[in-house]
């Protein structure tokens, strides 16, 4: 298939581009700036923005499918930036698919769209949206996926994927912030110690997108549906954070901060510029790590043929190896 991929230079997008090309698809990437890594991977670059309708229309011409992975996931971005990146871009992609006659659309959303301040354990796709969202990220992602599901019909088949807590080498927000705090001796555990979450390694998320794309046809069983994607290995929040610390070369943390201190720090979190890591503790992570959130993956296994190829242990081993190599090269 000829595929238009948005967000190809992002954390998930890079993995997606590699997986789709490796499976024999022709990948065209809509990017703001063309870099040498795209050509080296056999990706056709097109300069433009996912929020510029003309750019998306031009890039979508002649494509058999669009994988819309572009968007804003910075936990400190404001509602206007989130809406522009997550909702307006989706409107542009849907319009471009209609005008260019693209019959397939896969949207990257997130499992946080169903989080609402209470534990979700073994929740499936029947879980409704909450009455309100804690931050603009899940709210705008929910708006985007509602549009995509509603567009499914006789001229286009759509599907939404919801990976939860994406992680792996190159993750741009939580890892840098966590390691920065650990390096300065200022990291403290927060949230509920026994609550479990199910995370998603970036390579598993990329594989799920490829599987969904190859099963997506007008009238197919997966058309017009959403799917949770994860490791299938619920783990306590403290164990997950300490596994990341070990991969980064830091000792496990046992010190904790009070709930009052956590709320105070989260409410004061602010973006620090492009070169500084976003604060680890913000309204989004406070909610995420304050409740259980793990999901039943039966639908994805049944309908997409999804099975996590990278286990939690293997993913952490990979991360340790990659980060250790970087530290040695930096000496």
N, C-alpha and C positions, 0 to 999 in steps of 0.2 A: 504494500500500500504506500501511496504518497501521503505523508503525514505532516501537518503543520503543528509544531510544538511551540507553545509560548512558555516563557520562563526557563529557557534552556540553559541559561548561565547561573541559575539559582541552585540551591543545595539539592533539592529533589530533581530539578530539571537536568542537571548534569548526569545524574544516574539514569534518568529516563532516556536521554538521548543515546547513551551508550547501549542500553538494553534494546531499544527499538532498532538501532542500526545493526546490532549483533543478530537480531532475529530476521534480518533481511529486508527491513522496511527502508524506504527512502525518506529521510527526515529533513524537513525544512524548518529552520529556527527563526522566529521573529525576535530580534534582539535590538537593544538600543545602540550597542557598539559591537563591531565585529572583531573578534580576537582570533589568534592563530589556533587555539585549541579546537574550535569548531571544525575548521578545514581538516585538521589532523585526524579528527574522528570521522571524517566523511560526511559531515553535516553541511547542508546548504544554508548559508546565512542570508537573511533578509533584514535590512535595517528598518526599524520602526518601533512603535509602541503599541502595546496591547490595549491602551486606552484611546488610541487614535483610530477611528473607524475606517478611514481610507487605507491606513497601513495594514490593518487586519484583512480587509477585503482584498487588497492586492496580493498579500501573502497567501490567502486561502484559495486563490484561483488554481484549479486543476488538482486540488487535494481530495483524497478519499476520506480523510478524517482529520479532526482537530483534537489534540490533547491540550487542554487549557490548564497548565500548571503555574502560570504567572499569578502573582498576587502579593499582598503584603502580609507578613506574619510577624513583623516586629512588634513585640508586646507593648511598646511604648508609643507607637504611632497613634495619631489622633483619629477621630471618627471621619473627618473629611478625607484624609489620606487613605484610610482603610476602605472607605466607600468607593473612592476613585479606583483604587487598585483591585479591589475584589468584586465590586458590583458593576461599576461602569465597564470594566474590561470584559466581564461576562456578557453584558448587553452588546458590546461591540462584536464579540465572538459569535454570539447567536445571530446577530444581523448579518455578519459576513457569511456564516454558513448558509443562511437563507438565500442571499444574493448569488453566492458562488455555487450553490447546489451541493454543498458538502453533506453527505448523508449520515455521518457519525460524529459524535462529540463526547469526549470523556473529560469530566471536570474533577480537578483535585479540590476536595474540601478538607474537613478535619472532624474528628470525633467529638471535639469540644462543642460542636453545635448543639449537642443534647445535654451538656452539663448545666445544672441549675441549682447547685448548692446542696445536693443530697447524693448519697452513695448510689452508684450504678454498678451492680455486680451481675455479670453474665447477661447484660442487656443486649437485646437484638434490635433489628432495624425498625421494629414497631415502637420503639421508644420515641415519644413526642418531643418536640422542641419545648424548652422551659418557658415560663411566663415572661422571664426577662433574662438577659445575659449580663455577666459581670463586666465584660469588656467589649470593645468594638469588633475584635477579631472574630469570635464565634458568631456575633450578630450579623456581620457583613457576609461571612461565609454561608450562613443560613439563607440570607436573602439571595445569594448567588445560586445556591443549589436549588432553591425553590423555582427560580427562573428556568434552570436547565431541565428539571423534571417536568415542568409545565410545558416545555417546548417539545417534548417527545411526542411523536405522532407518525403520520403517514409519509412525511418527507424527510424526517431526520430521527435517528435513534440516539438517545442520550443516556448516559449513566454517570453516577456520582460515586467517587471513592472517598472514604473517610479514614485515612491513617491517623493513628493517635501517638502523640509525643514522638515525632520523628527524631532520630539520632543517628550518629555515625561520624566518620571522619569528615571534617569540613562544616559541621553544623554551626551556623553563624551567630547564634544568640545564647542559648543556655550554656554550652561548653565554654566559650571564652569568659563568660561572666562567672561561672563556677570556678574555673581555674584561676582567674584573677583574684577572687576572694581567698581561695586556698593558698595562693602564693603569698598573700599579705597576712595570712593567719587570721582572717576575719570571717571565714565561713562558719556558720552554725546551722545545724539541722532545724527545720521548721515543718509545720504541718502535723498531721496525725501519723504517729510512728507505725501503726499496724495496718493502715489503709493500703490497699493494693491497687496498682495500675497495670495496664498492659500497654507496653510501648511498641514502636514499630521501627525496625532498622530501615534505613533509607533504601537499601537494595531490595528488601522485601516489598516496599511500597512501589518501587519502579517495576518490579516483576508483576505485581498485581495490576498495574496500569496496562502493561502489555497484554496480559491475559484477558482483561476486560475488552480492550480494543479489538482483539482477534475474535471475540465472541459476539461483538456488537453488530447487529443488523436490525433493520426496521422490522418490528414485530417479534424480535428475539425475546426470550424470557427475561434477560437482564435489562432490556430497554425500559427506561422510565423508572429505574430503581436506584437506590443508594446501598452501599455496602461498607461495613466496618472492616478495616484492615489492621492487623497487628501481629505480634509475635505468637499469641496463643499461650503465653507464659506469664500470667499475672505475678507481679513481684512487689514487695513492700517498697514504698517510696524511699525509705532510708537505704534499703539495700541497693536500689537503682542508683541513687546519688553517690553512694560509696563505691559502687562498681565503676562509675565514671571517674571518680577521684583516683582510684587505683590505676585506671588506664592512663591517667594524666601524670602518674608518678608521685601522687600524694598519698599519705596514709589515710585510712578511714577516719571519719569524723564521728565523735560521740557527743560533743557539746551541743546543747540545744538552746534556742532562744524562746522566750515566752510568746504566747499568742498575741499579747498586747504589743510587744516589741516588733513582732512580725507584721502586724497590721500597720503600725506606725511607719516602718521602713517601706512597706509596699505603697502606702499612700503618698510617700514622698519621692517615689521613683520618678526619674526624669531621663529623657534621652540625653546622651552625652556627646553626640557627634558621631560621624562615620568611623572614626578611628578608635573610639572607646567602646568596650563591651557594654551592652545594655545591662542594667542592674538585674541580678538573678531574681530578686524578690520584688514582685510587682503584683498588681491586682489579678493578673491572669494566672501566674504560678501559685499565688496564694490560694486561689480557688482550686486549681488543678491538684495541688498537693495537700489539700485539706479535705479531700473526699476520695472514696474508692471510685475508680473508673476503669472497669475492664469489661470486654464485650464478647458476645458469642459470635464466633467466626463461621458458624455452620453454613450460613447463606453464601458467603464468599467461597468456601470450600466446595460447596455443591454446584453453584452456578458459574463460578469463574475457574474452577479447578485450582484454586489458590491453596498453597501450602508454603509456609515460611521456609525458604531455603537457607536463610542465615539465622541460626539459633541465637538466643541471648548470649550464651557462653562464647560462641564463635564470633559474634559481633564484637563483644568486649575484647576478645583476644586480638582481633584485627585492629581495633582501635588502639590497644596498647602497643602493638607492633608499629603501627604508623606513627604514633606520637613519639615513641622511643626513637625511631629513626630520625624524626624531625629534630628532637633534642640533641642527638649526637651530631647531626649535620650542622647544627647551629653553634656548636662549641668551637 
